[in-house]
Amino acid sequence: MAPAADGLSDGHAVRLTSPFSPLMASPMAMRSYADLDMIIGNVPLFLEHEELETFDIFTYTFGDQQVLYLRGQWTVHRNRPEVNEVWRRCAHLGDEIEAELAAKVGVMRQGQPTRFLSAEGCYSHAAVKAGMRIRMATKQAVGLEMHSSEQALFVAGAVWLCGGDVLVSSALIARLRERTGREPCRASLPPLQRPVGVAGGVGGGGGGGGALTPLPLSSTEAGCGKWMPAEFRMCASGASAVEALREPHMVVVSAQDGVFFTQRLEDAGLELENHCRQVAFFHFQEWKKVWASAVPGADGSQPSATNARIAPLRTDQLLNPPPFRVTTAGVSLLEGR
């Protein structure tokens, strides 16, 4: 953590510097950044050998692939100098970082809100312009809507996103436990979903090939990446792009030499007949903002400061956490179900 700026609390210092935290080199082959407000599921089930061997950067989306950027929730990088230095192409993260911080401190001392300049926009744009080999696959879920009735379930090390109409019974919990128990240890990290079509293009499709279709871009697509400056937006544009991305769980987006492509995939079999779908992880995003408000949860419960969290787990629970549920009302244990 950076020391607090003169006249500002530590909390302010963290808020000022958190977008400007370049990842330092390490002896590991890959490195990643991720958010803290997440439930991590059975990630090894979702990791693929091709992601680690073929691409410079890969990121997991939540079905919003029309906005082409590296997600702050989870982005993995190959630990090579040309990849590690991409962030320096963003002036406000590199050579001009001190001026950017000084401007923010000046504004805060006046009691005004600081400019929000998302690192996701410039950094993603810089990675594409640098010709990085990039993959974007729909493998996460987020609490995006404040009035959502959805519920995220953690059971036996796996995360499932279910609709609010799904009854979380002891039978369902037992079924999810049994499902996770049947999932093999994927030491070779085979493809989670095999490409559909003929061989060719970026990555080669994990041994199965797969036809690649160029994806047209625009920086002005309505509703796309509003939190990013327009000059850094990369948005899938046009009717062909909408059709290509219509089923986000059945398509992957890749980029090489500054050009984006889509590739159709087979069904991964991660969705049950009740439409609960297993994901690599769940990001709280907007839900955490309403846990002390009047927005009801999926089960009709009212949120409060007390039910937005659960008690710390005992030592004997850490390796086998009890099942729990996350809704807009908070986090609740599902013990006894």
VEXDREN-2710 file (C-alpha; in Angstrom, 1 decimal):
% VEXDREN-2710
k/r/px/py/pz
1/MET/0.0/0.0/0.0
2/ALA/1.3/3.4/-0.9
3/PRO/1.8/5.9/2.0
4/ALA/-1.0/8.4/2.5
5/ALA/-0.7/11.7/0.7
6/ASP/-0.1/14.7/2.9
7/GLY/-3.3/15.7/4.6
8/LEU/-5.3/12.6/3.4
9/SER/-6.2/9.5/5.2
10/ASP/-4.9/6.0/4.3
11/GLY/-8.3/5.2/2.8
12/HIS/-8.0/8.2/0.5
13/ALA/-4.5/7.1/-0.5
14/VAL/-5.7/3.6/-1.4
15/ARG/-8.5/5.1/-3.5
16/LEU/-6.1/7.4/-5.3
17/THR/-3.5/4.8/-6.2
18/SER/-5.4/1.6/-6.7
19/PRO/-5.9/2.2/-10.5
20/PHE/-2.1/2.8/-10.8
21/SER/-0.8/-0.5/-9.4
22/PRO/1.4/-2.0/-12.1
23/LEU/2.1/-5.7/-11.7
24/MET/5.7/-6.5/-10.9
25/ALA/7.6/-9.3/-12.6
26/SER/7.9/-12.6/-10.8
27/PRO/9.6/-16.0/-11.6
28/MET/6.2/-17.5/-12.4
29/ALA/5.3/-18.2/-16.1
30/MET/1.9/-16.4/-15.7
31/ARG/0.7/-13.6/-13.5
32/SER/-2.8/-12.2/-12.9
33/TYR/-4.8/-9.4/-11.3
34/ALA/-8.2/-10.0/-9.7
35/ASP/-10.8/-8.2/-7.6
36/LEU/-11.2/-9.0/-3.9
37/ASP/-15.1/-8.9/-3.8
38/MET/-15.5/-12.3/-5.5
39/ILE/-16.5/-15.9/-4.7
40/ILE/-13.9/-18.2/-6.3
41/GLY/-15.3/-21.4/-7.6
42/ASN/-13.7/-24.5/-9.3
43/VAL/-11.4/-22.4/-11.4
44/PRO/-9.2/-25.4/-12.6
45/LEU/-12.3/-26.7/-14.4
46/PHE/-12.4/-23.6/-16.5
47/LEU/-8.7/-23.0/-17.1
48/GLU/-7.5/-24.4/-20.5
49/HIS/-4.1/-25.4/-21.7
50/GLU/-4.5/-23.3/-24.8
51/GLU/-5.1/-20.1/-22.7
52/LEU/-1.8/-20.7/-21.0
53/GLU/0.2/-21.8/-24.0
54/THR/-1.1/-19.7/-26.9
55/PHE/-2.2/-16.3/-25.6
56/ASP/-0.3/-13.4/-24.1
57/ILE/-3.3/-12.3/-22.1
58/PHE/-6.7/-13.9/-21.3
59/THR/-9.7/-12.7/-19.4
60/TYR/-13.1/-14.0/-18.3
61/THR/-16.2/-12.1/-19.2
62/PHE/-19.8/-12.4/-18.0
63/GLY/-21.6/-12.2/-21.3
64/ASP/-20.8/-8.6/-22.0
65/GLN/-18.4/-9.4/-24.9
66/GLN/-19.7/-6.6/-27.0
67/VAL/-17.5/-4.4/-24.9
68/LEU/-14.0/-5.5/-25.7
69/TYR/-11.7/-4.9/-22.7
70/LEU/-9.6/-6.8/-20.1
71/ARG/-11.8/-7.3/-17.1
72/GLY/-10.6/-6.1/-13.7
73/GLN/-12.2/-9.1/-12.1
74/TRP/-9.7/-11.6/-13.6
75/THR/-7.0/-11.1/-16.3
76/VAL/-4.0/-13.4/-16.7
77/HIS/-0.8/-12.4/-18.4
78/ARG/2.2/-14.2/-19.8
79/ASN/5.2/-13.1/-17.7
80/ARG/7.3/-11.7/-20.6
81/PRO/8.9/-8.3/-20.9
82/GLU/6.8/-7.2/-23.9
83/VAL/3.6/-8.1/-22.0
84/ASN/4.8/-6.7/-18.6
85/GLU/5.5/-3.3/-20.2
86/VAL/2.1/-2.7/-21.9
87/TRP/0.8/-0.6/-19.1
88/ARG/3.5/2.0/-19.7
89/ARG/1.8/2.9/-22.9
90/CYS/-0.9/4.7/-20.8
91/ALA/0.5/8.0/-19.9
92/HIS/-1.6/8.4/-16.7
93/LEU/-0.3/5.0/-15.5
94/GLY/3.3/5.6/-16.6
95/ASP/5.3/8.8/-17.2
96/GLU/2.5/11.1/-16.1
97/ILE/1.3/9.2/-13.1
98/GLU/2.7/11.8/-10.6
99/ALA/0.9/14.6/-12.4
100/GLU/-2.3/12.6/-12.4
101/LEU/-2.1/11.9/-8.7
102/ALA/-1.2/15.5/-7.9
103/ALA/-4.3/16.7/-9.8
104/LYS/-6.5/14.2/-7.9
105/VAL/-5.1/15.3/-4.6
106/GLY/-5.7/18.9/-5.4
107/VAL/-9.3/18.2/-6.3
108/MET/-9.9/16.1/-3.1
109/ARG/-8.5/18.9/-0.9
110/GLN/-11.2/21.1/-2.3
111/GLY/-13.8/18.6/-1.3
112/GLN/-14.6/17.7/-4.9
113/PRO/-15.0/14.2/-6.4
114/THR/-11.9/13.1/-8.4
115/ARG/-11.9/12.2/-12.0
116/PHE/-12.5/8.5/-12.5
117/LEU/-10.2/7.3/-15.3
118/SER/-10.6/3.6/-15.6
119/ALA/-7.4/1.7/-16.2
120/GLU/-9.4/-1.0/-18.0
121/GLY/-10.0/1.3/-21.0
122/CYS/-6.5/2.6/-21.8
123/TYR/-4.8/-0.7/-20.7
124/SER/-7.0/-2.8/-22.9
125/HIS/-6.6/-0.5/-25.9
126/ALA/-2.8/-0.5/-25.4
127/ALA/-2.6/-4.3/-25.3
128/VAL/-4.6/-4.6/-28.5
129/LYS/-2.5/-1.9/-30.3
130/ALA/0.7/-3.7/-29.1
131/GLY/-0.4/-6.8/-31.0
132/MET/-0.9/-9.0/-28.0
133/ARG/-2.6/-12.3/-28.5
134/ILE/-5.8/-11.9/-26.3
135/ARG/-8.6/-14.3/-25.5
136/MET/-12.0/-13.3/-23.9
137/ALA/-14.2/-16.1/-22.7
138/THR/-17.5/-16.0/-20.9
139/LYS/-16.8/-17.9/-17.6
140/GLN/-17.8/-15.6/-14.8
141/ALA/-21.0/-14.1/-13.4
142/VAL/-21.6/-10.8/-11.7
143/GLY/-24.2/-9.1/-9.5
144/LEU/-24.9/-6.4/-12.1
145/GLU/-28.5/-5.4/-11.4
146/MET/-29.3/-3.8/-8.0
147/HIS/-32.9/-5.2/-8.2
148/SER/-31.8/-8.6/-9.4
149/SER/-33.6/-11.8/-8.1
150/GLU/-30.7/-14.0/-9.0
151/GLN/-28.8/-15.9/-6.4
152/ALA/-25.2/-17.2/-6.4
153/LEU/-24.6/-20.5/-4.6
154/PHE/-21.3/-21.8/-3.3
155/VAL/-21.4/-25.5/-2.8
156/ALA/-18.5/-28.0/-2.4
157/GLY/-16.0/-25.6/-4.0
158/ALA/-18.1/-24.7/-7.0
159/VAL/-20.1/-21.5/-7.8
160/TRP/-23.5/-21.6/-9.4
161/LEU/-25.7/-18.8/-10.6
162/CYS/-29.4/-19.5/-10.3
163/GLY/-32.6/-17.6/-10.9
164/GLY/-34.7/-16.3/-8.1
165/ASP/-37.4/-18.9/-8.8
166/VAL/-35.0/-21.8/-8.0
167/LEU/-35.8/-23.4/-4.7
168/VAL/-32.5/-23.9/-2.8
169/SER/-33.5/-27.2/-1.1
170/SER/-31.4/-29.9/0.6
171/ALA/-32.0/-32.0/-2.6
172/LEU/-30.5/-29.3/-4.8
173/ILE/-27.5/-28.8/-2.5
174/ALA/-26.9/-32.6/-2.5
175/ARG/-27.1/-32.6/-6.3
176/LEU/-24.6/-29.8/-6.7
177/ARG/-22.3/-31.6/-4.3
178/GLU/-22.6/-34.8/-6.3
179/ARG/-22.0/-32.9/-9.6
180/THR/-18.8/-31.4/-8.3
181/GLY/-17.6/-34.8/-7.0
182/ARG/-18.0/-36.2/-10.5
183/GLU/-15.9/-33.5/-12.2
184/PRO/-12.5/-34.9/-12.8
185/CYS/-9.2/-33.3/-11.9
186/ARG/-8.2/-31.7/-15.2
187/ALA/-4.4/-31.8/-14.8
188/SER/-3.9/-31.5/-18.6
189/LEU/-6.3/-28.6/-18.7
190/PRO/-8.2/-29.8/-21.8
191/PRO/-10.6/-27.4/-23.7
192/LEU/-13.7/-26.6/-21.7
193/GLN/-15.6/-26.1/-24.9
194/ARG/-14.3/-27.3/-28.3
195/PRO/-14.6/-25.0/-31.3
196/VAL/-17.2/-25.6/-34.0
197/GLY/-16.0/-25.5/-37.6
198/VAL/-12.8/-25.8/-39.6
199/ALA/-9.3/-25.3/-38.5
200/GLY/-7.5/-21.9/-38.6
201/GLY/-6.5/-18.7/-36.9
202/VAL/-5.5/-17.7/-33.5
203/GLY/-4.8/-20.5/-31.1
204/GLY/-5.9/-23.3/-33.4
205/GLY/-8.9/-24.1/-31.2
206/GLY/-7.2/-26.4/-28.7
207/GLY/-6.6/-29.1/-31.2
208/GLY/-10.1/-29.0/-32.8
209/GLY/-9.7/-26.0/-35.0
210/GLY/-12.6/-23.6/-35.5
211/ALA/-13.6/-21.0/-38.0
212/LEU/-12.7/-17.4/-37.0
213/THR/-14.9/-14.5/-38.1
214/PRO/-13.6/-11.0/-38.0
215/LEU/-15.4/-8.7/-35.5
216/PRO/-16.1/-5.1/-36.7
217/LEU/-15.4/-2.5/-34.1
218/SER/-16.7/1.0/-33.1
219/SER/-15.9/3.4/-30.3
220/THR/-19.3/5.0/-30.3
221/GLU/-21.7/2.0/-30.1
222/ALA/-24.7/3.0/-27.9
223/GLY/-24.4/1.9/-24.3
224/CYS/-20.9/0.5/-24.7
225/GLY/-18.2/1.1/-22.1
226/LYS/-19.5/4.4/-20.8
227/TRP/-17.1/4.4/-17.9
228/MET/-14.1/4.5/-20.3
229/PRO/-13.0/7.6/-22.3
230/ALA/-14.3/7.3/-25.9
231/GLU/-10.8/7.1/-27.4
232/PHE/-10.2/3.8/-25.6
233/ARG/-13.5/2.1/-26.2
234/MET/-13.6/-1.0/-28.4
235/CYS/-17.1/-2.1/-29.1
236/ALA/-18.4/-4.9/-31.3
237/SER/-20.5/-3.0/-33.9
238/GLY/-23.2/-3.9/-36.4
239/ALA/-25.8/-6.6/-37.0
240/SER/-23.2/-9.2/-37.7
241/ALA/-21.5/-8.6/-34.4
242/VAL/-24.8/-8.7/-32.5
243/GLU/-25.6/-12.1/-34.1
244/ALA/-22.1/-13.5/-33.5
245/LEU/-22.3/-12.6/-29.8
246/ARG/-26.0/-13.6/-29.3
247/GLU/-25.1/-16.6/-27.2
248/PRO/-22.1/-15.5/-25.1
249/HIS/-21.5/-18.9/-23.5
250/MET/-21.2/-20.4/-27.0
251/VAL/-18.6/-18.0/-28.5
252/VAL/-15.1/-16.8/-27.6
253/VAL/-13.5/-13.6/-28.7
254/SER/-9.8/-13.4/-29.6
255/ALA/-7.5/-10.7/-30.9
256/GLN/-4.1/-10.8/-32.6
257/ASP/-2.2/-8.1/-34.4
258/GLY/-4.9/-5.6/-33.4
259/VAL/-7.8/-7.5/-35.1
260/PHE/-10.7/-9.1/-33.2
261/PHE/-12.3/-12.4/-34.1
262/THR/-15.2/-14.6/-32.9
263/GLN/-15.2/-18.3/-32.8
264/ARG/-18.3/-20.6/-32.2
265/LEU/-18.0/-23.2/-29.4
266/GLU/-19.7/-26.4/-28.4
267/ASP/-21.9/-26.4/-25.3
268/ALA/-19.8/-27.0/-22.2
269/GLY/-22.7/-28.7/-20.3
270/LEU/-22.4/-26.4/-17.3
271/GLU/-26.1/-25.5/-17.1
272/LEU/-28.7/-27.7/-15.3
273/GLU/-32.3/-28.1/-16.5
274/ASN/-33.4/-25.5/-13.8
275/HIS/-31.0/-23.1/-15.6
276/CYS/-28.5/-22.9/-12.7
277/ARG/-25.1/-22.5/-14.5
278/GLN/-21.7/-23.2/-13.0
279/VAL/-19.2/-20.3/-13.3
280/ALA/-15.5/-19.9/-12.4
281/PHE/-16.3/-17.2/-10.0
282/PHE/-18.9/-14.6/-9.0
283/HIS/-18.2/-10.9/-8.7
284/PHE/-20.4/-8.9/-6.2
285/GLN/-20.1/-5.7/-8.2
286/GLU/-23.3/-3.7/-7.7
287/TRP/-24.9/-6.1/-5.1
288/LYS/-22.5/-5.1/-2.4
289/LYS/-23.6/-1.5/-2.7
290/VAL/-27.2/-2.3/-1.8
291/TRP/-26.6/-4.7/1.1
292/ALA/-27.6/-2.0/3.6
293/SER/-30.4/-0.6/1.5
294/ALA/-34.1/-1.7/1.0
295/VAL/-33.6/-4.0/-2.0
296/PRO/-35.0/-7.5/-1.2
297/GLY/-33.1/-10.6/-1.9
298/ALA/-34.0/-13.5/-4.2
299/ASP/-35.8/-15.2/-1.3
300/GLY/-37.8/-12.1/-0.4
301/SER/-35.6/-11.3/2.7
302/GLN/-34.8/-7.7/3.4
303/PRO/-31.2/-6.7/3.6
304/SER/-29.6/-5.2/6.6
305/ALA/-26.1/-4.5/8.0
306/THR/-26.2/-7.8/9.9
307/ASN/-27.2/-10.2/7.1
308/ALA/-24.9/-8.8/4.5
309/ARG/-22.1/-11.0/5.8
310/ILE/-21.5/-14.2/7.6
311/ALA/-19.3/-14.9/10.7
312/PRO/-15.7/-15.9/10.0
313/LEU/-15.3/-19.6/9.4
314/ARG/-13.7/-21.8/12.0
315/THR/-10.3/-23.4/11.3
316/ASP/-11.8/-26.8/10.6
317/GLN/-14.1/-25.2/8.0
318/LEU/-11.5/-23.6/5.9
319/LEU/-10.7/-26.7/3.7
320/ASN/-14.4/-27.6/3.4
321/PRO/-16.5/-24.4/3.6
322/PRO/-20.2/-24.8/4.3
323/PRO/-22.5/-24.0/1.4
324/PHE/-23.7/-20.4/1.3
325/ARG/-25.8/-18.1/-0.9
326/VAL/-25.3/-14.5/-2.1
327/THR/-28.2/-12.3/-3.1
328/THR/-28.9/-8.6/-3.1
329/ALA/-29.9/-9.1/0.5
330/GLY/-26.5/-10.3/1.5
331/VAL/-24.6/-13.5/2.3
332/SER/-26.3/-16.4/4.2
333/LEU/-25.2/-19.9/5.2
334/LEU/-27.1/-22.8/3.8
335/GLU/-26.2/-25.2/6.6
336/GLY/-28.7/-28.0/7.2
337/ARG/-30.0/-28.0/3.6
END
